[in-house]
Amino acid sequence: MNTTLTVILALAVGTYAFRLVGPVLHGRVTVPPRVQELASAGAVVLLVALLATGALTESGTFAGWARPTGVLVGAALAWRRAPFAVVVLGAAVTTAVLRGVGVG
């Protein structure tokens, strides 16, 4: 069997196993509240780090001011509970306009 296919099948089995563990162990394992709080905080920290990395860098360097400004506009619209399409279009239009006028 091809090595690539073997790796893909192993990852597929591992992914399915992770998805199966939740329903199988539900009710059998009790997670302490402190661990639940830490897991929630960790998820938020990872998402913020991903957002910051994607918004501020491009090819390992600063992406310019247009992209972070677009992300901030999108975040403000999302915070104000605007529809998803409005959030995406607002961020994209803001970034495009700033790049169009040379802010970069």
Secondary structure as the mmCIF struct_conf table of DSSP 4:
data_model
#
loop_
_struct_conf.conf_type_id
_struct_conf.id
_struct_conf.beg_label_comp_id
_struct_conf.beg_label_asym_id
_struct_conf.beg_label_seq_id
_struct_conf.end_label_comp_id
_struct_conf.end_label_asym_id
_struct_conf.end_label_seq_id
HELX_RH_AL_P HELX_RH_AL_P1 THR A 3 LEU A 25
TURN_TY1_P TURN_TY1_P1 HIS A 26 ARG A 28
BEND BEND1 VAL A 29 VAL A 29
HELX_RH_AL_P HELX_RH_AL_P2 PRO A 33 LEU A 56
STRN STRN1 THR A 57 GLU A 58
TURN_TY1_P TURN_TY1_P2 SER A 59 GLY A 60
STRN STRN2 THR A 61 PHE A 62
BEND BEND2 TRP A 65 TRP A 65
HELX_RH_AL_P HELX_RH_AL_P3 ALA A 66 TRP A 79
TURN_TY1_P TURN_TY1_P3 ARG A 80 ARG A 81
HELX_RH_AL_P HELX_RH_AL_P4 PHE A 84 GLY A 100
TURN_TY1_P TURN_TY1_P4 VAL A 101 GLY A 102
#
